[in-house]
Amino acid sequence: MSAVDVLSDVLLAVRLTGAVYFDIDARAPFVAQSPPTDVIAAKVAADADHLIAFHVLTSGACWVEAVDEPEPAELMRAGEIVIFSSGEANILASEPGMRGQADLSRYYRPLSEALPFVIDINSDARAERCRIVCGYLACDRGPFNPLLESLPRMVRAPVSGRSWEWMTSLLDAAIATSDERDAGQEAMLAKLSELMFLEALRSHIDGLPPQTRSWVAGLRDRDVGAALRLMHGRFAEPWTLEQLAREVGLSRSALAERFTSYVGIPPMTYLARWRLQLAARLLQSRSLSVAQAAAAVGYQSESAFNRAFKRQVGEAPGVWRRRGTTT
């Protein structure tokens, strides 16, 4: 299992699902302000635990910044994607420092038409043009989402050259303005947004400074990455710190210290939380009993699983499953 496979493994386990909401054709001067995702979550994705906002710039350039944050605006160019992992209110504008007002009436799931909504801002053909594709990615925040916990508030990264051409071709085909949109267009865009998100994460990981310490930085570290690959690839095995360290090629203390410096928790704590995340997804399917879900992720005792789940999640697995199916 490679670093990318570990990343993909987490994205699957936290049920990442995408949606492209807006295709914006903007001409300077312009400002487009997006509201915090917790304000619109119920209308955009009613069953989402958390919403991540993203914008892809397909042509032109603009300035991007989070609202009410001290960091200065950053210049974003065509071929880049920006991700607001915590869902902050944000702004895209032709000049830094511009402010607008988010139009909350635009955020809803249409019943009679397919996404995305096409928006023109300042139709003066003589002005500089900027095209932006905006959307959201829904995911589970808990029981354990190591990716979400390790990402900075804003991630701006280029989409790799090898992927940009086919991605923009698909975007152009899918969001071509017409009165009748092709069947499956919205679903294709949803999957494309997930691929773009993964591409941006890969670029972000590759560009991290050597001194960075986080879960995503740990993916590319030789020893921490090896430990993560083992735990994700063979999560149900009865791992001990000694066995894990032996396979990685470090002493117990060296692995524990290095892993914790990157991930923030010891290896065995990470494994326990990851097993609970996988078990939570199994429980949601309702095809397995609590005992079967516990056994599937490596627990020999249902009672031990119940205690661990309640300690991490705050309620027993059966209660958690019933509540999840009624919300």
Solvent accessible surface area in square Angstrom, and as a share of the most:
residue,aa,sasa,rsa
1,M,101,0.45
2,S,55,0.35
3,A,31,0.24
4,V,51,0.29
5,D,64,0.33
6,V,0,0.00
7,L,1,0.01
8,S,34,0.22
9,D,34,0.18
10,V,0,0.00
11,L,15,0.08
12,L,141,0.70
13,A,8,0.06
14,V,2,0.01
15,R,104,0.38
16,L,20,0.10
17,T,73,0.43
18,G,10,0.10
19,A,15,0.12
20,V,3,0.02
21,Y,0,0.00
22,F,10,0.04
23,D,11,0.05
24,I,10,0.05
25,D,36,0.18
26,A,0,0.00
27,R,49,0.18
28,A,30,0.23
29,P,95,0.60
30,F,8,0.03
31,V,40,0.23
32,A,20,0.15
33,Q,42,0.18
34,S,12,0.08
35,P,7,0.04
36,P,49,0.31
37,T,6,0.03
38,D,118,0.61
39,V,83,0.48
40,I,3,0.01
41,A,25,0.20
42,A,82,0.64
43,K,117,0.50
44,V,6,0.03
45,A,24,0.19
46,A,91,0.71
47,D,120,0.62
48,A,26,0.20
49,D,80,0.42
50,H,15,0.07
51,L,5,0.03
52,I,4,0.02
53,A,2,0.02
54,F,0,0.00
55,H,7,0.03
56,V,0,0.00
57,L,0,0.00
58,T,24,0.14
59,S,36,0.23
60,G,32,0.31
61,A,30,0.23
62,C,2,0.01
63,W,70,0.25
64,V,0,0.00
65,E,17,0.08
66,A,4,0.03
67,V,23,0.13
68,D,134,0.69
69,E,64,0.29
70,P,121,0.76
71,E,84,0.38
72,P,110,0.69
73,A,18,0.14
74,E,61,0.28
75,L,53,0.26
76,M,1,0.01
77,R,140,0.51
78,A,50,0.39
79,G,11,0.11
80,E,27,0.12
81,I,0,0.00
82,V,0,0.00
83,I,0,0.00
84,F,0,0.00
85,S,2,0.01
86,S,66,0.43
87,G,3,0.03
88,E,34,0.15
89,A,17,0.13
90,N,1,0.00
91,I,1,0.01
92,L,2,0.01
93,A,2,0.02
94,S,18,0.11
95,E,103,0.46
96,P,67,0.42
97,G,55,0.53
98,M,53,0.24
99,R,124,0.45
100,G,30,0.28
101,Q,164,0.73
102,A,18,0.14
103,D,67,0.35
104,L,83,0.41
105,S,82,0.53
106,R,101,0.37
107,Y,12,0.05
108,Y,93,0.35
109,R,106,0.39
110,P,21,0.13
111,L,184,0.91
112,S,113,0.73
113,E,99,0.44
114,A,33,0.25
115,L,0,0.00
116,P,1,0.01
117,F,26,0.11
118,V,61,0.35
119,I,19,0.10
120,D,100,0.52
121,I,42,0.21
122,N,56,0.29
123,S,95,0.61
124,D,52,0.27
125,A,82,0.64
126,R,220,0.80
127,A,22,0.17
128,E,120,0.54
129,R,99,0.36
130,C,3,0.02
131,R,37,0.14
132,I,1,0.00
133,V,0,0.00
134,C,6,0.04
135,G,1,0.01
136,Y,11,0.04
137,L,0,0.00
138,A,12,0.10
139,C,5,0.03
140,D,6,0.03
141,R,127,0.46
142,G,28,0.27
143,P,19,0.12
144,F,6,0.02
145,N,3,0.02
146,P,5,0.03
147,L,7,0.03
148,L,21,0.10
149,E,125,0.56
150,S,23,0.15
151,L,18,0.09
152,P,59,0.37
153,R,55,0.20
154,M,30,0.13
155,V,2,0.01
156,R,90,0.33
157,A,3,0.02
158,P,73,0.46
159,V,9,0.05
160,S,29,0.18
161,G,69,0.66
162,R,168,0.61
163,S,6,0.04
164,W,52,0.18
165,E,134,0.60
166,W,101,0.35
167,M,0,0.00
168,T,25,0.15
169,S,64,0.41
170,L,64,0.32
171,L,0,0.00
172,D,71,0.37
173,A,71,0.55
174,A,3,0.02
175,I,1,0.01
176,A,56,0.43
177,T,95,0.55
178,S,64,0.41
179,D,152,0.79
180,E,152,0.68
181,R,67,0.24
182,D,114,0.59
183,A,109,0.84
184,G,51,0.49
185,Q,12,0.05
186,E,47,0.21
187,A,66,0.51
188,M,75,0.34
189,L,1,0.01
190,A,19,0.15
191,K,126,0.53
192,L,3,0.02
193,S,0,0.00
194,E,30,0.14
195,L,80,0.40
196,M,0,0.00
197,F,1,0.00
198,L,32,0.16
199,E,16,0.07
200,A,0,0.00
201,L,0,0.00
202,R,77,0.28
203,S,28,0.18
204,H,31,0.14
205,I,14,0.07
206,D,113,0.58
207,G,60,0.58
208,L,22,0.11
209,P,64,0.40
210,P,117,0.74
211,Q,131,0.58
212,T,34,0.19
213,R,113,0.41
214,S,19,0.12
215,W,5,0.02
216,V,1,0.01
217,A,1,0.01
218,G,0,0.00
219,L,2,0.01
220,R,96,0.35
221,D,17,0.09
222,R,189,0.69
223,D,14,0.07
224,V,0,0.00
225,G,1,0.01
226,A,22,0.17
227,A,0,0.00
228,L,0,0.00
229,R,73,0.27
230,L,31,0.15
231,M,0,0.00
232,H,5,0.02
233,G,41,0.39
234,R,91,0.33
235,F,61,0.25
236,A,44,0.34
237,E,66,0.30
238,P,113,0.71
239,W,21,0.07
240,T,65,0.38
241,L,38,0.19
242,E,91,0.41
243,Q,73,0.33
244,L,0,0.00
245,A,1,0.01
246,R,151,0.55
247,E,89,0.40
248,V,23,0.13
249,G,62,0.59
250,L,49,0.24
251,S,65,0.42
252,R,137,0.50
253,S,82,0.53
254,A,40,0.31
255,L,0,0.00
256,A,25,0.19
257,E,134,0.60
258,R,89,0.32
259,F,0,0.00
260,T,48,0.28
261,S,57,0.37
262,Y,18,0.07
263,V,26,0.15
264,G,56,0.54
265,I,30,0.15
266,P,64,0.40
267,P,2,0.01
268,M,58,0.26
269,T,45,0.26
270,Y,0,0.00
271,L,3,0.02
272,A,39,0.30
273,R,76,0.28
274,W,0,0.00
275,R,33,0.12
276,L,5,0.02
277,Q,1,0.00
278,L,29,0.14
279,A,0,0.00
280,A,0,0.00
281,R,37,0.13
282,L,57,0.29
283,L,0,0.00
284,Q,56,0.25
285,S,67,0.43
286,R,135,0.49
287,S,89,0.57
288,L,53,0.26
289,S,51,0.33
290,V,24,0.14
291,A,44,0.34
292,Q,98,0.44
293,A,0,0.00
294,A,1,0.01
295,A,66,0.51
296,A,46,0.36
297,V,1,0.00
298,G,16,0.15
299,Y,37,0.14
300,Q,175,0.78
301,S,45,0.29
302,E,79,0.35
303,S,59,0.38
304,A,32,0.25
305,F,0,0.00
306,N,48,0.24
307,R,147,0.54
308,A,11,0.08
309,F,0,0.00
310,K,116,0.49
311,R,186,0.68
312,Q,61,0.27
313,V,40,0.23
314,G,58,0.56
315,E,37,0.17
316,A,36,0.28
317,P,2,0.01
318,G,19,0.18
319,V,66,0.38
320,W,24,0.09
321,R,32,0.12
322,R,142,0.52
323,R,116,0.42
324,G,36,0.35
325,T,72,0.42
326,T,113,0.65
327,T,129,0.75
